[in-house]
Amino acid sequence: MHGSTTARPYGLWDSPLTPATMALSLRLGDVQWDSDGQTLVWLEGRSDRGVLVAQGLDADAPRDLTQTHNVRAMVGYGGGDFTVAHGHVYYAEKESGRLYRLALAHGEPQPVSPPFGAAAAPAVSPDGRWLVYVHTDHRVDMLALVDTEGEFWPQKLATGADFYMQPVWHPDGRRLAWIEWDHPHMPWDSTRLLLGTLHIDASRLPTLARQTVLVAEDGVAVSEPRFTPDGRYLLYISDADGWNRLYRYDLHSGEHRPLTPSPAEREASPGEVGRPAWQQGVRTYTISADGRRILYTYNQEGFIRLWSVTIDGDTARPLSTPLDRYTDLMQPVLSPHHDRLAAVVAAPAIPARVVSLELNSSAPERVHARSTAERIPADAFSRPEAIRWTAANGDTVYGLFYPPRNPAFHSPGKPPLIVLVHGGPTSQATATYNAQVQFFTTRGFGVLAVNYRGSTGYGKAYLQKLYGNWGVYDVEDTVRGAQYLVETGRADPERLVVMGGSAGGFTVLLCLIRHPGFFRAGLCLYGVSNLFTLATDTHKFEERYLDSLVGPLPAAAPLYRERSPVFHAAQIRDPLAVFQGEEDRVVPRDQADTIVESLRRRGVPHEYHLYAGEGHGWRKAETIERFYTAVMRFLQRYVLLS
C-alpha cells in the first residue's frame, strides 16, 4: 500500500467507467427557447434514437415530446435537427426525411413536408406562417419553403449552389439571410453570405424576388448569420483576417465592421470565435433581447469560455458567471424576452449538461439535463494540460495532455500513453468532458490528444498547413508529440499506442506504416485507407475535400497512391485492431476489409470488429459496450501484458 492507495501496474487500475456505463451516456445536442421564453427544448441522443425533451421555467419535470420518431436531420453530417416557435417544435425525422410540427402542450406530430430527400435547419418566419429549410435530394441541395401547417407542397426558394446552410429570417418576415458554397470548397474554406427579399402573395407560398451577395471573397469563409431583434444589423462570423471573428453588417449603410478584436492584438495565446461548420445548426453566439449585447464562445487552445461584446463593438471581455467552471460551452442561446442563457456545457471532470442561467442574478445555473448519472467523484478524472511541441520545420504544434488519474491506485515507473488523433482532419480536441479519454486515464494510461497542423482553433494559417500535406504533417505531429512526452518523462517509450477514427484512423495506419516499432499497437476506427475510393465513394459533402488536402485528380494521382495506406499495408507489422460500421457511407467498409485482408494474409497480430447497423461512429448502446470491452482486451494482450 502507498498511503491509502493500492499499488497496481499502469493500465490495470480498476475504473469506475466500465464499458457498460460508457454505453449508458446520453448525447446532448442543440437547445432552444420557445418564442415566449418560457419553455426550453433540447435534443437527447439515447442509443441510436434522437428524442426531443421540453421543460418550462416553472418547477415541472422535463418531459419527452417525441416518442416514436427518431429526431435526426440527415443532410451531410447532420445537425439543424429542430427549431421551436410559437408553442410548436419543428423537427426532422430520420427514417422518412420529413419535417414534422408538434405542439409543445399536447397532440400528435403532423408532417409538413413530403417523405423524400432529407431536410435540416428549419427556421420559422416571425409571424409563424412559413418554414424555410435546407433540403437535399439526389445530390441536389437547395433552400426550400413550406407553410407551417403543411397545406402547400414545398417550393424551391434558392437553388444553384452546391450547398446551403443556416437560413435565418429578418424580423420583418420579408427578408432572409443564408450561407452557400460550391465544390471544391469546404465551409471553412470559402463561402458566401446572401440576403434575399421575398415576394409575398397571400394565395400561395412566398417566392424569392431578389437576392444580394453580401460577402463573397475567394478564400474567405463566413458562417452563422443572425439578425438583431431591431432588424438593423446582420451579424456573422468571418475569417477574413485569418482568424474567425464576429462581424456586423449594417443593413442601412451597407458597412461591414468587426466586433471582436483581432487575436493579433491580444495575448500570446490567441483564440477564435466560432467552430468549423461540420454540421447544420452550429451556433456559437447569441444576441440579447434588446439587441445591445452579444454573448459568444471564445476558444483558446481548446479551452472555451463565454465572452461578451456590445453591438457597437465596445468592451469585448470574458463574462464572469457561475458557468466559468465549465471549459466547453456549446449552442448558447438567450431567451427572446429576458437575459436567461441556456447552453450545453461541460468540463474535463463534469459530463455534458443542459443548463440555464439568469445573467442578472447571483443564483447558480439550473441544470435541466445530465448526460450521465454523475456518480463518479470529480477528483477521479484527469484534467488536461495545454502543451506545445516543435515540428521538424520549426512550426509549433498543439495538444492536450491528460495524465493518468485514479485516487485509488498508484504505480511505479512511467505510464503507457495513448496518442489520440482526432478526425476531420479539420477538427480540434477541446477541454471538454471526454468519456473516452477518461476511460483510459482512470485505468492508468496517459492520453495525448493531438491538434496537429490542420486543426481548427488556431487560425486559418494553421488549418491550411495541412493542405497538400495530409498524410505528412498529421503523421509527423503525432509521432513527435509522443516523443515529446517520452523525453519529458511523462510516458513509457515501450508502451505507446496510437488511436483514431475516420481521418484519425488514416493517420493511425500511416504512423504504423512509416514508423514501424515506434508504437506498440494501433487502434483504427473506420479509418480511411484508400484515397482514390474515398474521392469517388464518399458522400457529397466531402467528395472534393481531397482536392485541398492532397490535390485534384488526375494530376495528383501519384500522391494519392503514395499516401493511401492500402498500397503500403505490407509494411504494417505492429498489432492493430480495426473497428468498422457496416453501414458507413462516409468511409465504406471495403476500406477496412482491404487492410484486414493484408494483415490476415501476412499473419500480423490483429482484430477486426464489424458492427451491424452502425455508420460513421457508434450510436447503439450495445455497440459502445462491445467496443470498449474489445479495446481493453486488445490493449491488455498486446500492450500491457506482453
C-alpha positions in Angstrom: 0.0 0.0 0.0 1.1 3.6 -0.7 -0.9 5.7 1.9 -4.5 4.8 1.2 -3.9 3.7 -2.4 -3.3 0.3 -3.9 -0.2 -0.5 -5.9 -1.0 -1.9 -9.4 0.6 -1.6 -12.8 -0.4 1.3 -15.0 -3.3 0.4 -17.4 -4.7 -2.2 -15.0 -6.3 0.1 -12.5 -10.0 -0.6 -11.7 -12.0 2.2 -13.3 -15.5 3.4 -12.4 -16.0 3.9 -16.2 -16.9 0.5 -17.3 -17.9 -0.5 -20.9 -21.5 -0.8 -19.7 -21.5 2.7 -18.2 -19.9 4.2 -21.3 -22.9 2.8 -23.3 -25.4 4.5 -21.0 -24.5 8.1 -21.6 -26.8 10.5 -23.4 -25.7 12.7 -26.2 -27.0 16.3 -25.6 -27.4 18.2 -28.8 -29.0 21.6 -29.5 -31.0 23.6 -27.0 -33.5 26.3 -27.9 -36.1 28.6 -26.3 -39.7 28.8 -27.4 -40.7 32.3 -28.7 -42.2 33.3 -25.3 -39.0 32.4 -23.5 -40.8 30.2 -21.0 -40.1 26.7 -22.4 -36.7 25.1 -23.1 -36.4 22.3 -25.7 -33.3 20.2 -26.2 -32.3 17.1 -28.1 -31.1 13.9 -26.4 -29.4 11.1 -28.2 -30.4 7.8 -26.5 -28.5 4.9 -28.0 -29.5 5.2 -31.7 -32.5 7.4 -31.2 -32.9 11.2 -31.0 -35.6 12.4 -28.6 -36.8 15.9 -28.0 -37.3 17.0 -24.4 -39.0 20.1 -23.0 -39.1 21.8 -19.6 -40.8 25.1 -18.6 -39.2 27.6 -16.3 -41.7 26.6 -13.6 -40.9 23.6 -11.4 -42.4 21.0 -13.8 -40.1 18.0 -14.6 -38.8 17.6 -18.1 -40.9 15.6 -20.4 -40.3 13.8 -23.7 -42.0 15.4 -26.7 -41.3 12.7 -29.3 -42.0 9.1 -28.6 -41.9 7.0 -31.8 -40.0 9.4 -34.1 -36.2 9.4 -34.4 -35.3 13.1 -34.4 -32.2 13.5 -36.6 -31.5 15.6 -39.7 -29.6 13.7 -42.4 -28.2 16.5 -44.5 -24.4 15.9 -44.7 -23.1 15.1 -41.2 -26.5 16.1 -39.7 -27.2 18.9 -37.3 -30.0 21.5 -37.6 -32.4 18.9 -36.2 -35.2 21.2 -34.9 -36.4 24.6 -34.1 -39.0 26.0 -31.7 -41.5 28.8 -32.3 -45.0 29.9 -31.2 -45.7 26.9 -29.0 -44.6 24.3 -31.5 -41.4 22.4 -32.3 -40.5 21.6 -35.9 -38.1 18.7 -36.4 -36.5 16.4 -38.9 -37.4 12.7 -38.7 -34.5 10.4 -39.7 -36.3 7.5 -41.4 -38.6 9.5 -43.7 -36.6 12.7 -44.1 -39.8 14.7 -43.4 -40.2 17.8 -41.3 -42.9 17.5 -38.6 -44.8 20.0 -36.5 -45.7 19.2 -32.9 -47.4 21.4 -30.3 -45.5 21.7 -27.1 -48.7 21.3 -25.0 -50.2 18.2 -26.4 -51.3 16.4 -29.5 -49.7 14.2 -32.2 -47.0 15.3 -34.7 -48.2 16.4 -38.1 -46.0 16.2 -41.3 -45.3 19.5 -43.1 -43.1 18.2 -45.9 -43.3 15.1 -48.1 -41.2 11.9 -47.5 -38.4 12.3 -50.0 -34.8 13.5 -49.6 -33.6 14.9 -46.4 -34.4 18.2 -44.5 -32.4 20.2 -42.0 -32.1 23.6 -40.3 -35.8 24.6 -40.2 -36.5 28.2 -39.4 -39.9 29.7 -38.7 -41.0 33.1 -40.0 -41.7 35.8 -37.4 -45.4 35.5 -38.0 -45.3 31.7 -37.7 -46.7 31.1 -41.2 -43.7 29.9 -43.1 -40.9 27.4 -42.7 -37.6 27.8 -44.6 -35.2 24.9 -44.5 -32.2 23.2 -46.2 -33.3 20.3 -48.5 -31.2 17.7 -50.3 -32.3 15.0 -52.7 -30.4 13.1 -55.4 -27.3 15.2 -54.8 -29.2 18.5 -55.4 -29.2 20.9 -52.4 -31.4 24.0 -52.0 -33.3 26.2 -49.7 -37.0 25.2 -49.7 -40.1 26.8 -48.3 -43.3 25.4 -46.9 -46.2 26.7 -44.8 -46.1 25.6 -41.1 -49.5 23.8 -41.4 -48.2 21.6 -44.3 -51.1 22.5 -46.6 -48.9 23.6 -49.6 -46.4 21.5 -51.5 -42.9 22.8 -50.6 -41.3 25.1 -53.2 -37.7 25.7 -54.2 -36.6 29.0 -52.8 -32.9 29.3 -53.7 -31.0 26.9 -55.9 -27.8 26.7 -58.0 -25.2 26.4 -55.3 -23.8 23.0 -54.3 -24.5 23.6 -50.6 -26.8 25.7 -48.3 -26.6 26.3 -44.6 -28.1 28.4 -41.7 -31.1 30.2 -43.2 -32.4 32.9 -40.9 -35.4 35.3 -41.0 -35.3 39.1 -40.7 -37.7 40.4 -38.1 -39.9 41.9 -40.9 -40.6 38.5 -42.3 -39.8 39.6 -45.8 -36.1 39.0 -45.9 -33.8 36.0 -45.3 -30.1 35.5 -45.0 -28.2 32.3 -45.6 -24.8 30.7 -46.3 -24.0 28.9 -49.5 -20.8 27.5 -51.2 -19.7 25.3 -54.0 -17.3 22.5 -54.7 -14.3 22.1 -54.3 -14.5 24.2 -51.2 -15.4 23.1 -47.7 -17.5 25.5 -45.5 -14.3 26.6 -43.6 -12.5 27.4 -46.9 -14.7 29.8 -48.9 -18.4 30.6 -48.6 -20.9 33.3 -49.5 -23.3 35.3 -47.4 -26.6 36.2 -49.1 -29.6 38.4 -48.4 -32.8 37.6 -50.1 -36.1 39.6 -50.4 -39.3 37.7 -50.7 -42.4 38.4 -52.8 -45.4 37.5 -50.7 -48.8 36.7 -52.1 -51.4 35.6 -49.6 -52.7 33.0 -52.0 -49.5 31.0 -52.3 -46.1 30.4 -50.9 -43.6 33.3 -50.9 -41.0 33.4 -53.7 -37.6 34.9 -53.9 -37.9 38.3 -55.6 -34.3 39.4 -55.2 -31.1 38.1 -53.7 -27.9 40.1 -52.9 -24.5 38.8 -52.2 -23.1 40.5 -49.1 -19.9 38.6 -48.7 -18.2 36.5 -51.5 -14.5 36.9 -51.2 -12.5 34.0 -52.6 -10.7 32.2 -49.7 -12.9 33.8 -47.0 -15.3 31.6 -45.0 -18.4 33.2 -43.4 -20.9 31.5 -41.2 -23.7 31.9 -38.7 -25.8 34.8 -40.0 -28.2 36.2 -37.5 -30.3 39.4 -37.5 -30.5 41.7 -34.4 -34.0 42.0 -32.9 -34.5 45.5 -34.3 -33.6 44.3 -37.8 -30.9 46.9 -38.4 -27.9 44.6 -38.3 -26.9 41.2 -39.7 -24.2 39.5 -37.6 -22.0 36.8 -38.9 -18.6 35.2 -38.4 -15.8 35.6 -40.9 -12.1 34.6 -41.1 -11.2 37.5 -43.5 -8.1 38.4 -41.5 -7.1 34.8 -40.8 -9.0 34.4 -37.6 -12.7 33.7 -37.0 -14.2 36.9 -35.7 -17.7 38.3 -35.2 -18.8 40.9 -37.7 -21.7 43.3 -38.1 -23.3 44.3 -41.3 -25.4 47.5 -41.3 -28.5 47.0 -43.5 -29.0 50.8 -43.7 -25.4 51.9 -44.6 -24.0 48.7 -46.1 -21.0 48.9 -43.7 -19.2 45.7 -42.6 -17.4 46.0 -39.2 -15.6 43.6 -36.9 -17.0 43.5 -33.4 -14.5 41.2 -31.7 -10.8 42.2 -31.6 -8.1 40.6 -33.8 -6.2 37.8 -32.0 -3.0 39.6 -33.1 -4.0 42.4 -30.7 -4.4 40.0 -27.8 -2.3 37.8 -25.5 0.3 35.3 -26.6 -2.4 32.6 -26.6 -4.7 33.8 -29.3 -8.1 32.3 -29.8 -11.1 32.2 -32.2 -14.8 32.7 -32.3 -16.9 30.0 -33.9 -16.4 26.4 -34.8 -16.0 24.7 -38.2 -19.4 24.1 -39.8 -19.2 20.3 -40.0 -22.9 20.2 -39.4 -26.0 22.3 -39.9 -27.2 24.3 -36.9 -23.9 25.3 -35.4 -24.4 28.2 -33.0 -21.5 29.9 -31.2 -23.0 33.3 -30.3 -26.4 34.7 -29.2 -28.0 38.2 -29.1 -29.7 39.8 -26.1 -33.4 40.5 -26.2 -32.7 44.3 -26.6 -30.1 43.7 -29.3 -27.4 45.6 -27.5 -25.2 42.7 -26.3 -23.8 39.6 -28.0 -22.5 36.6 -25.9 -20.1 34.4 -27.8 -17.8 31.5 -27.1 -14.0 32.1 -27.3 -11.7 29.2 -27.9 -8.1 29.4 -26.6 -6.0 26.3 -27.2 -9.1 24.1 -26.7 -10.4 25.9 -23.6 -13.7 27.5 -24.4 -15.5 30.1 -22.3 -18.1 32.8 -22.6 -17.3 36.4 -23.7 -19.4 39.5 -24.2 -19.3 42.4 -26.6 -21.7 45.3 -27.3 -23.4 45.8 -30.7 -21.1 48.8 -31.1 -18.0 46.6 -30.7 -17.0 48.0 -27.3 -15.7 46.2 -24.2 -15.1 42.7 -25.6 -14.3 40.8 -22.5 -14.7 37.5 -20.7 -18.1 37.2 -18.9 -17.9 36.3 -15.3 -20.7 33.9 -14.4 -21.2 30.6 -12.5 -20.5 29.0 -15.8 -16.8 29.8 -15.5 -16.1 26.4 -14.1 -17.0 24.8 -17.4 -14.3 24.7 -20.1 -16.7 23.9 -23.0 -19.9 25.7 -23.9 -22.0 24.8 -26.9 -25.1 26.2 -28.6 -25.5 29.2 -26.4 -29.0 30.9 -26.7 -30.5 33.8 -24.8 -34.2 33.9 -24.2 -36.0 36.3 -26.6 -37.7 38.1 -23.7 -35.2 38.2 -20.8 -31.5 37.7 -20.0 -31.7 34.0 -19.3 -29.0 32.0 -21.1 -29.2 28.3 -22.0 -26.4 26.1 -23.3 -24.8 22.7 -23.4 -21.8 22.8 -21.1 -19.1 20.5 -19.9 -15.6 20.4 -18.3 -13.0 17.6 -18.1 -14.5 16.5 -14.8 -18.1 17.5 -15.5 -20.0 15.4 -18.1 -22.2 17.4 -20.5 -25.3 19.1 -19.1 -28.1 21.3 -20.4 -28.2 24.3 -18.2 -29.8 27.8 -18.0 -28.7 30.8 -16.1 -30.2 34.2 -15.2 -27.4 36.6 -16.1 -28.5 39.4 -13.9 -28.8 37.2 -10.8 -26.3 35.8 -8.4 -28.1 32.5 -8.4 -26.3 29.4 -9.7 -27.2 27.8 -13.0 -30.1 25.5 -13.3 -29.3 22.0 -14.6 -32.1 20.7 -16.9 -30.4 17.5 -18.1 -27.3 15.5 -17.4 -25.6 13.2 -20.0 -24.6 10.8 -17.2 -25.7 9.8 -13.7 -22.7 11.8 -12.4 -22.0 9.2 -9.7 -18.2 9.4 -10.2 -16.4 12.0 -8.0 -14.7 14.8 -9.9 -11.3 14.0 -8.4 -11.3 10.7 -10.2 -11.0 12.5 -13.6 -7.9 13.7 -15.3 -7.5 17.4 -16.1 -5.8 18.4 -19.4 -2.7 20.5 -19.8 -2.4 22.5 -23.0 1.0 21.6 -24.4 3.1 22.6 -27.4 6.0 21.0 -29.2 8.0 21.8 -32.3 7.8 20.2 -35.7 10.8 19.4 -37.8 10.5 22.7 -39.8 10.1 24.8 -36.6 6.3 25.0 -36.6 4.6 25.0 -33.2 2.2 22.1 -32.7 -0.6 21.9 -30.1 -2.2 19.3 -28.0 -3.9 18.4 -24.7 -2.1 16.0 -22.3 -4.1 14.1 -19.8 -2.0 12.3 -17.1 -3.2 9.1 -15.5 -5.6 9.8 -12.7 -7.3 7.5 -10.2 -7.1 8.3 -6.5 -7.4 4.6 -5.5 -4.2 3.5 -7.2 -0.5 4.2 -7.7 2.1 2.6 -10.0 5.9 2.6 -10.4 7.7 3.8 -13.5 6.2 5.6 -16.5 2.7 5.2 -17.7 1.6 3.8 -21.1 0.5 6.5 -23.5 -2.4 6.6 -25.9 -2.0 9.2 -28.6 -5.5 10.1 -29.7 -5.8 11.5 -33.2 -9.0 13.4 -34.0 -10.9 13.1 -37.2 -11.9 15.6 -39.8 -9.0 16.3 -40.2 -10.4 19.8 -39.8 -11.4 19.3 -36.2 -10.0 20.0 -32.7 -9.6 18.2 -29.4 -11.0 20.6 -26.8 -11.0 20.6 -23.0 -14.5 19.2 -22.7 -15.6 16.1 -20.9 -14.3 13.3 -23.0 -15.5 10.0 -21.7 -13.2 8.1 -24.0 -10.1 9.9 -22.6 -11.3 9.4 -19.0 -12.0 5.7 -19.7 -8.2 5.4 -20.3 -6.8 7.8 -17.7 -8.8 6.2 -14.9 -7.2 2.9 -15.8 -3.7 4.3 -15.7 -3.0 5.5 -19.2 -1.8 8.9 -20.2 -3.6 10.4 -23.2 -2.3 12.9 -25.6 -5.0 14.5 -27.8 -3.1 15.8 -30.8 -4.2 19.0 -32.5 -1.8 18.6 -35.4 -1.2 21.2 -38.1 -4.6 21.4 -39.9 -6.7 21.5 -36.8 -9.1 24.4 -36.2 -9.0 26.8 -33.3 -5.5 28.2 -34.0 -6.2 30.4 -37.0 -6.7 29.8 -40.7 -3.0 29.7 -41.5 -2.6 26.8 -39.0 -5.6 25.0 -40.6 -4.2 25.4 -44.1 -0.8 24.0 -43.2 -2.3 20.6 -43.9 -3.4 21.5 -47.4 -1.3 19.4 -49.7 0.3 17.7 -46.6 -2.4 15.4 -45.3 -0.7 12.1 -44.6 2.6 14.0 -43.8 2.2 16.7 -41.2 -0.5 14.8 -39.2 1.8 11.8 -39.0 4.8 13.8 -38.1 3.0 15.7 -35.4 1.5 12.6 -33.9 4.9 10.9 -33.6 6.8 13.9 -32.4 4.0 14.6 -29.8 4.6 11.2 -28.3 8.3 11.7 -28.5 8.0 15.0 -26.6 6.1 13.3 -23.7 8.7 10.5 -23.6 11.5 13.0 -23.5 9.9 15.0 -20.7 9.4 11.8 -18.6 5.6 11.5 -18.9 5.3 8.3 -21.0 6.8 4.9 -21.3 8.6 4.6 -24.7 7.9 0.9 -24.8 4.1 1.2 -24.4 2.9 3.8 -26.9 -0.4 3.3 -28.6 -1.9 5.4 -31.5 -5.7 5.6 -31.8 -8.0 7.5 -34.1 -11.2 7.4 -36.1 -12.0 8.4 -39.7 -9.3 10.8 -40.8 -7.6 10.0 -37.5 -7.7 6.3 -38.5 -5.9 7.2 -41.7 -3.2 8.8 -39.6 -3.0 5.7 -37.4 -2.4 3.5 -40.4 0.3 5.7 -41.8 2.0 6.0 -38.4 2.3 2.2 -38.3 3.5 2.1 -41.9 6.1 4.8 -41.7 7.3 4.3 -38.1 7.2 0.6 -37.5 8.0 -0.4 -34.0 7.6 3.1 -32.6 4.1 2.4 -31.4 3.4 -0.9 -29.6 0.0 -1.1 -31.2 -2.7 0.8 -33.1 -6.5 1.2 -32.8 -8.1 2.2 -36.1 -11.8 3.2 -36.1 -13.5 3.4 -39.5 -10.2 4.7 -40.9 -9.5 5.9 -44.5 -7.2 3.5 -46.3 -7.7 4.3 -50.0 -7.8 7.9 -51.1 -8.9 7.0 -54.6 -12.0 5.2 -53.5 -12.6 7.9 -50.8 -12.7 10.5 -53.5 -15.3 8.5 -55.5 -17.3 6.7 -52.9 -17.8 9.2 -50.1 -20.8 11.4 -49.6 -21.3 14.7 -51.4 -20.2 16.9 -48.6 -16.6 15.7 -48.6 -16.2 14.3 -52.2 -13.9 17.2 -53.2 -12.2 17.7 -49.8 -9.2 15.8 -51.0 -8.6 18.5 -53.7 -7.1 20.7 -51.0 -5.8 18.1 -48.6 -3.8 16.1 -51.2 -4.5 17.6 -54.7 -7.0 17.4 -57.5 -7.2 14.2 -59.6 -5.9 13.1 -62.0 -2.8 15.3 -61.6 -2.3 14.3 -58.0 -2.7 10.5 -58.6 0.9 9.7 -57.6 0.4 11.5 -54.3 -2.9 9.6 -53.7 -1.1 6.3 -54.2 1.9 7.4 -52.0 -0.4 8.4 -49.1 -3.0 5.7 -49.3 -2.3 3.1 -46.6 -3.9 0.3 -48.7 -0.9 0.4 -51.1 1.6 0.1 -48.2 -0.2 -2.2 -45.9 2.5 -4.8 -46.2 4.7 -2.5 -44.0 2.4 -2.8 -41.0 3.8 -5.2 -38.6 2.6 -3.9 -35.2 -0.6 -5.3 -33.7 -3.7 -3.5 -35.0 -7.3 -3.5 -34.0 -9.8 -2.4 -36.7 -13.3 -1.3 -35.9 -15.9 -0.6 -38.7 -19.6 0.1 -39.1 -21.3 -2.0 -41.8 -23.5 1.0 -42.9 -20.8 3.6 -43.0 -21.4 5.9 -46.1 -18.5 8.3 -45.3 -15.8 5.6 -45.2 -17.3 2.4 -46.6 -16.4 -0.9 -45.0 -14.3 -2.0 -48.0 -11.6 0.5 -46.8 -11.3 -1.6 -43.6 -11.7 -5.0 -45.4 -8.7 -4.5 -47.6 -6.4 -3.6 -44.7 -7.6 -6.5 -42.6 -7.0 -8.9 -45.5 -3.4 -7.8 -45.7 -2.9 -8.3 -42.0 -4.5 -11.7 -42.1 -2.6 -12.9 -45.1 0.8 -12.0 -43.5 0.0 -13.2 -40.0 0.2 -9.8 -38.4 -1.5 -9.8 -35.0 -4.8 -8.1 -35.4 -8.5 -8.0 -34.6 -11.4 -6.9 -36.8 -14.7 -5.8 -35.3 -17.6 -5.1 -37.8 -20.7 -3.6 -36.3 -24.1 -4.2 -37.9 -26.5 -1.3 -38.1 -23.7 1.3 -37.4 -22.4 4.0 -39.6 -19.6 6.5 -39.2 -19.3 6.2 -35.4 -21.2 4.2 -32.8 -24.7 5.2 -31.5 -26.2 1.9 -30.2 -25.6 1.2 -26.6 -24.7 -2.4 -27.3 -22.1 -1.4 -29.8 -20.5 1.0 -27.5 -20.2 -1.6 -24.7 -18.8 -4.2 -27.1 -16.3 -1.7 -28.5 -14.8 -0.7 -25.2 -14.7 -4.3 -24.0 -12.8 -5.3 -27.1 -10.4 -2.3 -26.8 -9.3 -3.2 -23.3 -8.9 -6.8 -24.1 -6.7 -5.9 -27.1 -4.6 -3.5 -25.0 -4.1 -5.9 -22.2 -3.0 -8.6 -24.7 -0.6 -6.6 -26.9 0.5 -3.6 -24.7 0.1 -4.2 -21.0 0.8 -7.9 -20.5 3.1 -8.7 -23.5 
